[in-house]
Amino acid sequence: MAVQNPQKPPWRNPWDQSPAVPQPQIRLTHADRDAVAEVLREAYSQGQLDEDEFGERLDRSMRAKVSADLVPLTADLGVRVSPGGAGGQPRTEGGGSGRASEPTTDNPLEKVGAAAGHLSAWFLPFVAPLVLLLVGGELSPYLRRQAMEALNFQLFGLISVIASVLLIWLVLPALVLVGVFLGWLILPLMAAAMSLMGRSWKYPLIYRLIKDN
């Protein structure tokens, strides 16, 4: 009578003594959450999500900790966001609606808040964009990015002015001081105009001391 052997467990290298430990999930960055928020915004604008669904998913995306938390937020939209893509940037897979681009907005409050953060260079520098970053940054990827951009511009301008004044006896620092003065007058107005249109703005020729990890 034939005897059937019980099913053998999967073969394992007998020399490998390391325990089978599941791989930990990748912790998310702000850029990963922004990519999902942008997918959700476009899905909402195209009618794939109603207002309640959009608000709930956006809140969950901002509170997500690991990559598995993001999967159910975009799976039924035909888009999958993979954290830590090429060059450390998030990537989207699936439908054409997913883009890991600079965030934009259709929300009037976010537009006005971002514009005020840029224009604060004239009346309340450093304080206004910092408050926007701390208060609205976790709820709005667009507002956080623009507040951070305004804060970086104002910090860079302050450092440039201090360095130029200390080296004013040289010709080049004097020219830099003039350039910073003109930029301080013109660029915040351009940034505010772009913000009121809901578009993302990046100041040219500045070094960003604060980075969005």
Helices and strands as residue ranges (DSSP letters): H 30-45, H 51-63, G 67-69, H 71-74, G 75-77, E 79-82, G 86-88, E 91-94, H 108-123, H 127-136, H 141-166, H 171-196
